[in-house]
Amino acid sequence: MAVTSFKRKKYKATEITELSRRFKEVAEVFDEDPKQVMAHYQARYIAEKQKQVFDEMIAEKRKKLAERQQREQQASHSDNGSELAQ
């Protein structure tokens, strides 16, 4: 089961440092705790990834079920054909 992901920009270390600095400044301007803000987004990220994996597992299960039903249906049709031939 492959987990799909979209292309993300790869940030350089200096860009990450600058983003972190600006993030802290903005959070403080809005009188928010940067750690609380980050925890919120980390929890959302985890939930999103769990949902993505769950959705892919469900799709795989449905695919296997459909394949199994198709095999059973084909086996049933071939059994009926052999009974008629006798």
Biopython code that builds the backbone (N, CA, C, O; Angstrom):
import numpy as np
from Bio.PDB.StructureBuilder import StructureBuilder

atoms = [
    (1, "MET", "N", (0.853, -1.163, 0.000)),
    (1, "MET", "CA", (0.000, 0.000, 0.000)),
    (1, "MET", "C", (0.903, 1.232, 0.000)),
    (1, "MET", "O", (1.705, 1.428, 0.913)),
    (2, "ALA", "N", (0.765, 2.036, -1.011)),
    (2, "ALA", "CA", (1.593, 3.230, -1.147)),
    (2, "ALA", "C", (0.833, 4.447, -0.633)),
    (2, "ALA", "O", (-0.325, 4.678, -0.981)),
    (3, "VAL", "N", (1.505, 5.195, 0.185)),
    (3, "VAL", "CA", (0.915, 6.428, 0.696)),
    (3, "VAL", "C", (1.295, 7.537, -0.269)),
    (3, "VAL", "O", (2.476, 7.822, -0.466)),
    (4, "THR", "N", (0.304, 8.151, -0.861)),
    (4, "THR", "CA", (0.581, 9.207, -1.823)),
    (4, "THR", "C", (0.832, 10.512, -1.103)),
    (4, "THR", "O", (0.262, 10.780, -0.045)),
    (5, "SER", "N", (1.680, 11.305, -1.681)),
    (5, "SER", "CA", (1.930, 12.623, -1.109)),
    (5, "SER", "C", (2.177, 13.599, -2.247)),
    (5, "SER", "O", (2.677, 13.231, -3.311)),
    (6, "PHE", "N", (1.819, 14.838, -2.001)),
    (6, "PHE", "CA", (2.021, 15.840, -3.022)),
    (6, "PHE", "C", (3.434, 16.397, -2.896)),
    (6, "PHE", "O", (4.076, 16.266, -1.853)),
    (7, "LYS", "N", (3.905, 17.016, -3.965)),
    (7, "LYS", "CA", (5.247, 17.597, -3.967)),
    (7, "LYS", "C", (5.275, 18.802, -3.046)),
    (7, "LYS", "O", (4.445, 19.705, -3.154)),
    (8, "ARG", "N", (6.219, 18.804, -2.162)),
    (8, "ARG", "CA", (6.403, 19.925, -1.255)),
    (8, "ARG", "C", (7.722, 20.602, -1.573)),
    (8, "ARG", "O", (8.673, 19.984, -2.050)),
    (9, "LYS", "N", (7.742, 21.872, -1.294)),
    (9, "LYS", "CA", (8.977, 22.605, -1.477)),
    (9, "LYS", "C", (9.988, 22.112, -0.457)),
    (9, "LYS", "O", (9.657, 21.890, 0.708)),
    (10, "LYS", "N", (11.201, 21.948, -0.898)),
    (10, "LYS", "CA", (12.284, 21.602, 0.023)),
    (10, "LYS", "C", (12.926, 22.902, 0.487)),
    (10, "LYS", "O", (13.466, 23.663, -0.317)),
    (11, "TYR", "N", (12.860, 23.145, 1.773)),
    (11, "TYR", "CA", (13.402, 24.370, 2.328)),
    (11, "TYR", "C", (14.864, 24.182, 2.710)),
    (11, "TYR", "O", (15.276, 23.124, 3.185)),
    (12, "LYS", "N", (15.625, 25.230, 2.492)),
    (12, "LYS", "CA", (17.024, 25.231, 2.932)),
    (12, "LYS", "C", (17.039, 25.533, 4.422)),
    (12, "LYS", "O", (16.081, 26.083, 4.964)),
    (13, "ALA", "N", (18.125, 25.172, 5.073)),
    (13, "ALA", "CA", (18.239, 25.387, 6.513)),
    (13, "ALA", "C", (18.053, 26.853, 6.873)),
    (13, "ALA", "O", (17.423, 27.167, 7.883)),
    (14, "THR", "N", (18.587, 27.745, 6.067)),
    (14, "THR", "CA", (18.440, 29.181, 6.367)),
    (14, "THR", "C", (16.988, 29.622, 6.219)),
    (14, "THR", "O", (16.521, 30.478, 6.970)),
    (15, "GLU", "N", (16.268, 29.042, 5.252)),
    (15, "GLU", "CA", (14.851, 29.383, 5.077)),
    (15, "GLU", "C", (14.034, 28.895, 6.271)),
    (15, "GLU", "O", (13.135, 29.592, 6.740)),
    (16, "ILE", "N", (14.344, 27.722, 6.750)),
    (16, "ILE", "CA", (13.637, 27.166, 7.909)),
    (16, "ILE", "C", (13.883, 28.036, 9.138)),
    (16, "ILE", "O", (12.964, 28.336, 9.899)),
    (17, "THR", "N", (15.117, 28.426, 9.313)),
    (17, "THR", "CA", (15.450, 29.289, 10.447)),
    (17, "THR", "C", (14.687, 30.609, 10.365)),
    (17, "THR", "O", (14.152, 31.081, 11.368)),
    (18, "GLU", "N", (14.636, 31.205, 9.170)),
    (18, "GLU", "CA", (13.931, 32.472, 8.981)),
    (18, "GLU", "C", (12.427, 32.301, 9.198)),
    (18, "GLU", "O", (11.791, 33.141, 9.835)),
    (19, "LEU", "N", (11.860, 31.219, 8.674)),
    (19, "LEU", "CA", (10.432, 30.962, 8.889)),
    (19, "LEU", "C", (10.127, 30.780, 10.378)),
    (19, "LEU", "O", (9.125, 31.294, 10.874)),
    (20, "SER", "N", (10.966, 30.071, 11.070)),
    (20, "SER", "CA", (10.761, 29.859, 12.510)),
    (20, "SER", "C", (10.805, 31.185, 13.264)),
    (20, "SER", "O", (9.996, 31.425, 14.160)),
    (21, "ARG", "N", (11.741, 32.030, 12.902)),
    (21, "ARG", "CA", (11.862, 33.334, 13.556)),
    (21, "ARG", "C", (10.618, 34.179, 13.287)),
    (21, "ARG", "O", (10.053, 34.772, 14.207)),
    (22, "ARG", "N", (10.201, 34.232, 12.044)),
    (22, "ARG", "CA", (9.024, 35.027, 11.684)),
    (22, "ARG", "C", (7.760, 34.466, 12.323)),
    (22, "ARG", "O", (6.889, 35.219, 12.758)),
    (23, "PHE", "N", (7.663, 33.139, 12.376)),
    (23, "PHE", "CA", (6.507, 32.488, 13.011)),
    (23, "PHE", "C", (6.388, 32.918, 14.471)),
    (23, "PHE", "O", (5.305, 33.268, 14.941)),
    (24, "LYS", "N", (7.522, 32.887, 15.186)),
    (24, "LYS", "CA", (7.502, 33.284, 16.596)),
    (24, "LYS", "C", (7.106, 34.745, 16.752)),
    (24, "LYS", "O", (6.352, 35.091, 17.661)),
    (25, "GLU", "N", (7.607, 35.600, 15.871)),
    (25, "GLU", "CA", (7.255, 37.019, 15.927)),
    (25, "GLU", "C", (5.756, 37.223, 15.718)),
    (25, "GLU", "O", (5.113, 37.958, 16.467)),
    (26, "VAL", "N", (5.205, 36.568, 14.698)),
    (26, "VAL", "CA", (3.780, 36.723, 14.392)),
    (26, "VAL", "C", (2.926, 36.180, 15.532)),
    (26, "VAL", "O", (1.940, 36.805, 15.924)),
    (27, "ALA", "N", (3.297, 35.031, 16.058)),
    (27, "ALA", "CA", (2.529, 34.446, 17.157)),
    (27, "ALA", "C", (2.526, 35.381, 18.365)),
    (27, "ALA", "O", (1.498, 35.557, 19.019)),
    (28, "GLU", "N", (3.660, 35.967, 18.648)),
    (28, "GLU", "CA", (3.740, 36.882, 19.790)),
    (28, "GLU", "C", (2.911, 38.143, 19.556)),
    (28, "GLU", "O", (2.293, 38.653, 20.490)),
    (29, "VAL", "N", (2.889, 38.657, 18.318)),
    (29, "VAL", "CA", (2.083, 39.835, 18.003)),
    (29, "VAL", "C", (0.611, 39.553, 18.291)),
    (29, "VAL", "O", (-0.115, 40.428, 18.764)),
    (30, "PHE", "N", (0.177, 38.332, 18.003)),
    (30, "PHE", "CA", (-1.217, 37.955, 18.248)),
    (30, "PHE", "C", (-1.426, 37.354, 19.637)),
    (30, "PHE", "O", (-2.467, 36.763, 19.924)),
    (31, "ASP", "N", (-0.424, 37.518, 20.486)),
    (31, "ASP", "CA", (-0.479, 37.059, 21.871)),
    (31, "ASP", "C", (-0.823, 35.567, 21.969)),
    (31, "ASP", "O", (-1.651, 35.153, 22.781)),
    (32, "GLU", "N", (-0.161, 34.777, 21.115)),
    (32, "GLU", "CA", (-0.352, 33.330, 21.126)),
    (32, "GLU", "C", (0.969, 32.649, 21.498)),
    (32, "GLU", "O", (2.053, 33.165, 21.226)),
    (33, "ASP", "N", (0.848, 31.508, 22.111)),
    (33, "ASP", "CA", (2.019, 30.723, 22.477)),
    (33, "ASP", "C", (2.460, 29.925, 21.239)),
    (33, "ASP", "O", (1.711, 29.069, 20.768)),
    (34, "PRO", "N", (3.645, 30.189, 20.711)),
    (34, "PRO", "CA", (4.098, 29.476, 19.512)),
    (34, "PRO", "C", (4.073, 27.949, 19.667)),
    (34, "PRO", "O", (3.785, 27.233, 18.708)),
    (35, "LYS", "N", (4.369, 27.464, 20.847)),
    (35, "LYS", "CA", (4.352, 26.009, 21.074)),
    (35, "LYS", "C", (2.933, 25.450, 20.948)),
    (35, "LYS", "O", (2.732, 24.357, 20.418)),
    (36, "GLN", "N", (1.955, 26.210, 21.438)),
    (36, "GLN", "CA", (0.565, 25.776, 21.324)),
    (36, "GLN", "C", (0.104, 25.776, 19.865)),
    (36, "GLN", "O", (-0.608, 24.873, 19.427)),
    (37, "VAL", "N", (0.516, 26.791, 19.133)),
    (37, "VAL", "CA", (0.160, 26.871, 17.714)),
    (37, "VAL", "C", (0.777, 25.687, 16.973)),
    (37, "VAL", "O", (0.099, 25.028, 16.185)),
    (38, "MET", "N", (2.045, 25.417, 17.218)),
    (38, "MET", "CA", (2.722, 24.295, 16.552)),
    (38, "MET", "C", (2.078, 22.967, 16.938)),
    (38, "MET", "O", (1.903, 22.095, 16.087)),
    (39, "ALA", "N", (1.730, 22.809, 18.187)),
    (39, "ALA", "CA", (1.084, 21.563, 18.626)),
    (39, "ALA", "C", (-0.237, 21.361, 17.894)),
    (39, "ALA", "O", (-0.570, 20.243, 17.501)),
    (40, "HIS", "N", (-0.983, 22.440, 17.713)),
    (40, "HIS", "CA", (-2.254, 22.365, 16.993)),
    (40, "HIS", "C", (-2.036, 21.859, 15.569)),
    (40, "HIS", "O", (-2.734, 20.952, 15.117)),
    (41, "TYR", "N", (-1.073, 22.440, 14.868)),
    (41, "TYR", "CA", (-0.824, 22.045, 13.484)),
    (41, "TYR", "C", (-0.203, 20.651, 13.382)),
    (41, "TYR", "O", (-0.444, 19.934, 12.412)),
    (42, "GLN", "N", (0.585, 20.273, 14.367)),
    (42, "GLN", "CA", (1.132, 18.921, 14.381)),
    (42, "GLN", "C", (0.019, 17.899, 14.564)),
    (42, "GLN", "O", (0.018, 16.855, 13.912)),
    (43, "ALA", "N", (-0.924, 18.197, 15.447)),
    (43, "ALA", "CA", (-2.049, 17.282, 15.660)),
    (43, "ALA", "C", (-2.889, 17.165, 14.388)),
    (43, "ALA", "O", (-3.334, 16.072, 14.037)),
    (44, "ARG", "N", (-3.106, 18.287, 13.697)),
    (44, "ARG", "CA", (-3.856, 18.259, 12.424)),
    (44, "ARG", "C", (-3.118, 17.440, 11.377)),
    (44, "ARG", "O", (-3.735, 16.671, 10.640)),
    (45, "TYR", "N", (-1.811, 17.599, 11.308)),
    (45, "TYR", "CA", (-0.995, 16.857, 10.344)),
    (45, "TYR", "C", (-1.109, 15.355, 10.602)),
    (45, "TYR", "O", (-1.300, 14.569, 9.674)),
    (46, "ILE", "N", (-0.990, 14.970, 11.864)),
    (46, "ILE", "CA", (-1.086, 13.549, 12.223)),
    (46, "ILE", "C", (-2.460, 13.003, 11.851)),
    (46, "ILE", "O", (-2.563, 11.930, 11.256)),
    (47, "ALA", "N", (-3.512, 13.736, 12.198)),
    (47, "ALA", "CA", (-4.871, 13.283, 11.890)),
    (47, "ALA", "C", (-5.078, 13.160, 10.385)),
    (47, "ALA", "O", (-5.719, 12.217, 9.922)),
    (48, "GLU", "N", (-4.542, 14.103, 9.624)),
    (48, "GLU", "CA", (-4.676, 14.076, 8.168)),
    (48, "GLU", "C", (-3.973, 12.845, 7.583)),
    (48, "GLU", "O", (-4.514, 12.176, 6.703)),
    (49, "LYS", "N", (-2.790, 12.560, 8.067)),
    (49, "LYS", "CA", (-2.039, 11.403, 7.563)),
    (49, "LYS", "C", (-2.714, 10.094, 7.965)),
    (49, "LYS", "O", (-2.754, 9.150, 7.176)),
    (50, "GLN", "N", (-3.241, 10.031, 9.183)),
    (50, "GLN", "CA", (-3.951, 8.830, 9.612)),
    (50, "GLN", "C", (-5.182, 8.604, 8.749)),
    (50, "GLN", "O", (-5.468, 7.471, 8.363)),
    (51, "LYS", "N", (-5.911, 9.668, 8.444)),
    (51, "LYS", "CA", (-7.091, 9.556, 7.590)),
    (51, "LYS", "C", (-6.690, 9.090, 6.200)),
    (51, "LYS", "O", (-7.361, 8.248, 5.603)),
    (52, "GLN", "N", (-5.599, 9.636, 5.686)),
    (52, "GLN", "CA", (-5.125, 9.260, 4.354)),
    (52, "GLN", "C", (-4.796, 7.761, 4.308)),
    (52, "GLN", "O", (-5.189, 7.066, 3.372)),
    (53, "VAL", "N", (-4.086, 7.278, 5.305)),
    (53, "VAL", "CA", (-3.730, 5.856, 5.357)),
    (53, "VAL", "C", (-4.994, 5.010, 5.510)),
    (53, "VAL", "O", (-5.131, 3.975, 4.858)),
    (54, "PHE", "N", (-5.918, 5.448, 6.369)),
    (54, "PHE", "CA", (-7.162, 4.720, 6.586)),
    (54, "PHE", "C", (-7.969, 4.651, 5.296)),
    (54, "PHE", "O", (-8.483, 3.590, 4.939)),
    (55, "ASP", "N", (-8.083, 5.783, 4.594)),
    (55, "ASP", "CA", (-8.833, 5.815, 3.338)),
    (55, "ASP", "C", (-8.213, 4.871, 2.309)),
    (55, "ASP", "O", (-8.930, 4.187, 1.579)),
    (56, "GLU", "N", (-6.899, 4.836, 2.252)),
    (56, "GLU", "CA", (-6.220, 3.945, 1.312)),
    (56, "GLU", "C", (-6.428, 2.473, 1.705)),
    (56, "GLU", "O", (-6.566, 1.610, 0.838)),
    (57, "MET", "N", (-6.450, 2.196, 3.001)),
    (57, "MET", "CA", (-6.707, 0.823, 3.454)),
    (57, "MET", "C", (-8.116, 0.398, 3.075)),
    (57, "MET", "O", (-8.323, -0.727, 2.619)),
    (58, "ILE", "N", (-9.081, 1.280, 3.257)),
    (58, "ILE", "CA", (-10.473, 0.985, 2.900)),
    (58, "ILE", "C", (-10.586, 0.731, 1.401)),
    (58, "ILE", "O", (-11.254, -0.214, 0.984)),
    (59, "ALA", "N", (-9.946, 1.560, 0.594)),
    (59, "ALA", "CA", (-9.993, 1.386, -0.860)),
    (59, "ALA", "C", (-9.387, 0.043, -1.255)),
    (59, "ALA", "O", (-9.916, -0.639, -2.133)),
    (60, "GLU", "N", (-8.293, -0.338, -0.622)),
    (60, "GLU", "CA", (-7.644, -1.618, -0.915)),
    (60, "GLU", "C", (-8.550, -2.783, -0.514)),
    (60, "GLU", "O", (-8.656, -3.767, -1.245)),
    (61, "LYS", "N", (-9.195, -2.675, 0.635)),
    (61, "LYS", "CA", (-10.118, -3.724, 1.087)),
    (61, "LYS", "C", (-11.289, -3.865, 0.112)),
    (61, "LYS", "O", (-11.685, -4.980, -0.229)),
    (62, "ARG", "N", (-11.836, -2.741, -0.332)),
    (62, "ARG", "CA", (-12.948, -2.776, -1.288)),
    (62, "ARG", "C", (-12.518, -3.431, -2.592)),
    (62, "ARG", "O", (-13.267, -4.213, -3.180)),
    (63, "LYS", "N", (-11.322, -3.114, -3.038)),
    (63, "LYS", "CA", (-10.795, -3.687, -4.273)),
    (63, "LYS", "C", (-10.663, -5.208, -4.128)),
    (63, "LYS", "O", (-11.062, -5.954, -5.022)),
    (64, "LYS", "N", (-10.107, -5.660, -3.010)),
    (64, "LYS", "CA", (-9.949, -7.106, -2.782)),
    (64, "LYS", "C", (-11.302, -7.796, -2.686)),
    (64, "LYS", "O", (-11.473, -8.901, -3.202)),
    (65, "LEU", "N", (-12.265, -7.154, -2.028)),
    (65, "LEU", "CA", (-13.602, -7.729, -1.903)),
    (65, "LEU", "C", (-14.253, -7.861, -3.282)),
    (65, "LEU", "O", (-14.864, -8.886, -3.584)),
    (66, "ALA", "N", (-14.125, -6.834, -4.110)),
    (66, "ALA", "CA", (-14.704, -6.876, -5.452)),
    (66, "ALA", "C", (-14.050, -7.979, -6.284)),
    (66, "ALA", "O", (-14.731, -8.685, -7.029)),
    (67, "GLU", "N", (-12.740, -8.125, -6.159)),
    (67, "GLU", "CA", (-12.038, -9.187, -6.888)),
    (67, "GLU", "C", (-12.502, -10.563, -6.425)),
    (67, "GLU", "O", (-12.710, -11.463, -7.239)),
    (68, "ARG", "N", (-12.663, -10.720, -5.117)),
    (68, "ARG", "CA", (-13.101, -12.005, -4.573)),
    (68, "ARG", "C", (-14.514, -12.330, -5.042)),
    (68, "ARG", "O", (-14.801, -13.461, -5.432)),
    (69, "GLN", "N", (-15.395, -11.331, -5.002)),
    (69, "GLN", "CA", (-16.766, -11.548, -5.461)),
    (69, "GLN", "C", (-16.796, -11.906, -6.946)),
    (69, "GLN", "O", (-17.592, -12.741, -7.375)),
    (70, "GLN", "N", (-15.936, -11.279, -7.712)),
    (70, "GLN", "CA", (-15.875, -11.577, -9.143)),
    (70, "GLN", "C", (-15.397, -13.011, -9.371)),
    (70, "GLN", "O", (-15.940, -13.718, -10.220)),
    (71, "ARG", "N", (-14.383, -13.441, -8.615)),
    (71, "ARG", "CA", (-13.888, -14.829, -8.737)),
    (71, "ARG", "C", (-14.978, -15.823, -8.338)),
    (71, "ARG", "O", (-15.172, -16.842, -9.001)),
    (72, "GLU", "N", (-15.694, -15.513, -7.238)),
    (72, "GLU", "CA", (-16.762, -16.405, -6.793)),
    (72, "GLU", "C", (-17.872, -16.481, -7.836)),
    (72, "GLU", "O", (-18.427, -17.550, -8.088)),
    (73, "GLN", "N", (-18.190, -15.335, -8.439)),
    (73, "GLN", "CA", (-19.234, -15.301, -9.454)),
    (73, "GLN", "C", (-18.801, -16.099, -10.684)),
    (73, "GLN", "O", (-19.609, -16.827, -11.262)),
    (74, "GLN", "N", (-17.547, -15.973, -11.085)),
    (74, "GLN", "CA", (-17.038, -16.730, -12.219)),
    (74, "GLN", "C", (-17.033, -18.227, -11.914)),
    (74, "GLN", "O", (-17.357, -19.039, -12.780)),
    (75, "ALA", "N", (-16.667, -18.590, -10.693)),
    (75, "ALA", "CA", (-16.664, -19.995, -10.294)),
    (75, "ALA", "C", (-18.091, -20.536, -10.296)),
    (75, "ALA", "O", (-18.323, -21.675, -10.701)),
    (76, "SER", "N", (-19.042, -19.728, -9.847)),
    (76, "SER", "CA", (-20.437, -20.137, -9.829)),
    (76, "SER", "C", (-20.947, -20.363, -11.249)),
    (76, "SER", "O", (-21.658, -21.335, -11.503)),
    (77, "HIS", "N", (-20.597, -19.490, -12.163)),
    (77, "HIS", "CA", (-21.022, -19.640, -13.556)),
    (77, "HIS", "C", (-20.379, -20.865, -14.199)),
    (77, "HIS", "O", (-21.024, -21.555, -14.988)),
    (78, "SER", "N", (-19.136, -21.142, -13.877)),
    (78, "SER", "CA", (-18.484, -22.304, -14.481)),
    (78, "SER", "C", (-19.055, -23.601, -13.884)),
    (78, "SER", "O", (-19.121, -24.619, -14.573)),
    (79, "ASP", "N", (-19.466, -23.569, -12.611)),
    (79, "ASP", "CA", (-20.105, -24.749, -12.007)),
    (79, "ASP", "C", (-21.442, -25.019, -12.664)),
    (79, "ASP", "O", (-21.770, -26.172, -12.943)),
    (80, "ASN", "N", (-22.227, -23.971, -12.918)),
    (80, "ASN", "CA", (-23.519, -24.121, -13.554)),
    (80, "ASN", "C", (-23.365, -24.691, -14.967)),
    (80, "ASN", "O", (-24.173, -25.517, -15.390)),
    (81, "GLY", "N", (-22.369, -24.271, -15.673)),
    (81, "GLY", "CA", (-22.128, -24.752, -17.021)),
    (81, "GLY", "C", (-21.765, -26.216, -17.044)),
    (81, "GLY", "O", (-22.176, -26.938, -17.952)),
    (82, "SER", "N", (-21.002, -26.674, -16.065)),
    (82, "SER", "CA", (-20.600, -28.082, -16.036)),
    (82, "SER", "C", (-21.774, -28.974, -15.653)),
    (82, "SER", "O", (-21.859, -30.116, -16.103)),
    (83, "GLU", "N", (-22.691, -28.454, -14.816)),
    (83, "GLU", "CA", (-23.862, -29.243, -14.452)),
    (83, "GLU", "C", (-24.789, -29.408, -15.638)),
    (83, "GLU", "O", (-25.386, -30.470, -15.811)),
    (84, "LEU", "N", (-24.920, -28.381, -16.457)),
    (84, "LEU", "CA", (-25.784, -28.476, -17.630)),
    (84, "LEU", "C", (-25.221, -29.432, -18.656)),
    (84, "LEU", "O", (-25.981, -30.065, -19.388)),
    (85, "ALA", "N", (-23.930, -29.549, -18.726)),
    (85, "ALA", "CA", (-23.301, -30.426, -19.704)),
    (85, "ALA", "C", (-23.538, -31.891, -19.348)),
    (85, "ALA", "O", (-23.526, -32.744, -20.236)),
    (86, "GLN", "N", (-23.751, -32.200, -18.078)),
    (86, "GLN", "CA", (-23.915, -33.596, -17.646)),
    (86, "GLN", "C", (-25.251, -34.069, -17.969)),
    (86, "GLN", "O", (-25.584, -35.220, -17.686)),
]
sb = StructureBuilder()
sb.init_structure("model")
sb.init_model(0)
sb.init_chain("A")
sb.init_seg("    ")
for serial, (resi, resn, name, xyz) in enumerate(atoms, 1):
    if name == "N":
        sb.init_residue(resn, " ", resi, " ")
    sb.init_atom(name, np.array(xyz, "f"), 0.0, 1.0, " ", f" {name:<3s}", serial, name[0])
structure = sb.get_structure()
